[in-house]
Amino acid sequence: MEHNPAATRVLVIDDEEGIRVGSERILTRMDCDVTLASQGEQGLNLLAKVRPAIILLDMKMPGMDGMEVLGRIREIDDSILVIVITGYATVETAIEAMKKGAYDFVPKPFEPDQLRIVVNRALEKLRLQQKTAKLVSERRRTLSDLGTEKSRIHTILASLPNGVIVTNADGRVVLMNPAFKQHLNLDAQLHAGGQIRDYIQDQGLCDLVLDISKGKYIDYEEIPTYEFAVSDEKFMVARGRPVLGDQHECLGAVVTLVDFTAMKVIDRLKSEFVAKVSHELRSPLSTIHEQLAHVLTDMVDEASQDGQQILSRAKEKTQGLINLIGDLLDLSRIEAGAVCETPKKVDLSDLLKGIVAFLKTKADGKKQQLQLEIAQAPLPHLTADPLALESIFGNLITNAIHYTPEGGRVRVTAEATGISILVKVIDNGFGMEAKHLEKIFERFYRVKTAKTRYITGTGLGLPIVKGLVEGMGGFISVESTPTEGSTFTVSIPVG
Ligand code: ADP
């Protein structure tokens, strides 16, 4: 007979040959792999070799009787299902055998069907046992996989140089890594579990984490990055994301902290370098510019038209460079925090009147109307650096004149709103497409259209204006429509 490794192995131990042969025939048809033994000792000796799942065991045998064999089998391997064959339906023997650990019994003599039923029951039990064992081992494996995965994530988080903190929807900290504690100078032994404010001192960052945890941000793009200083020499940037559940409900927030002190230092060095170079270039350039102006006045009659044009062009270019250097130096000062070095009481109406009067000639040159409308004079006094205010409104009104065609109109309005003064510079000029509006406050950004291509500039005016306004605690915004005009609104807090 061909050996089927998947077949259930059955050992039949019976001294009666008829029973052995009959059982073998029945069991083989049931796809079992059958081994026969005619005595108890022989059966026991075969155990190790055959490793049966089921044993059919006669109770009444010469030599070692069935009950003793059963006892020995139990000692050797109690997972084997032993079906005892009891002569003349001796119920007592069957009961005793069952007590000793037999799985079932079949009376002798038996019909083939009787044996089949009992063996089928045993086979079913084996099948269930195997299934249970498989499930148990799978579960063990899943649990151990989970355990490994958890400890792997733990190790990764622990070795990250960036700080990581995870909160639940109430803003309670559920996890934080060592880098987080280190970056914020927290005790290394500090455990998660408390409210976010117990760990983070910076109020702005606390508010942001709470907002994200509570699901305020649906659009990730809207979540701001948050920069803050841990000390005078350490700067961090925090980025957060909500943690979403299966139904997209917000379960909390995960926030990373990155140390960007080095970037800040590089940025400062860069600004210092730009300031130094600009400073060094300014005087020689101004000298060249003046000398060119001199030469040009002196050579009115003598030189050729061409020569004059070349020198005029050179003079214009040096003026452009001088403007650029002036702007770079202004920006460096703003970046260094020197926005309001000499705050004074300023009457903004007077200041605006002065600027408008000064720029009137420029506007007249382009046949433009330049009007100043002050809603409720007198405006409350501001405490600010007048030079900074002049730079802000000088830049905005000059831009309005530059980027408005001949014959256009520029209006400057000012009104008090209680806590601040609102100044608008409104023109009906070239305007800009919406895509440029955010970017015009970035350094060197200039909008080039067919109409503005030939207007010279540095692209530094608006970054300077924004830096100055924000340095005073105010804000600037812009609305614009191509061909219709632009409105720049500046709000400066009073007091
Ligand atoms: P600059 O004027 O030297 O180029 P700015 O930073 O002052 O630099 O302005 C940046 C850009 O914004 C300008 O190049 C121009 O394209 C656009 N811009 C500024 N003000 C106006 C305005 N009033 N109308 C239309 N475009 C403007």
Boltz pocket constraint, residues with backbone or C-beta under 6 A from the ligand:
constraints:
  - pocket:
      binder: B
      contacts: [[A, 395], [A, 396], [A, 399], [A, 400], [A, 403], [A, 404], [A, 427], [A, 429], [A, 430], [A, 431], [A, 432], [A, 440], [A, 442], [A, 445], [A, 446], [A, 447], [A, 448], [A, 452], [A, 456], [A, 457], [A, 458], [A, 459], [A, 460], [A, 461], [A, 462], [A, 463], [A, 485], [A, 486]]
      max_distance: 6.0
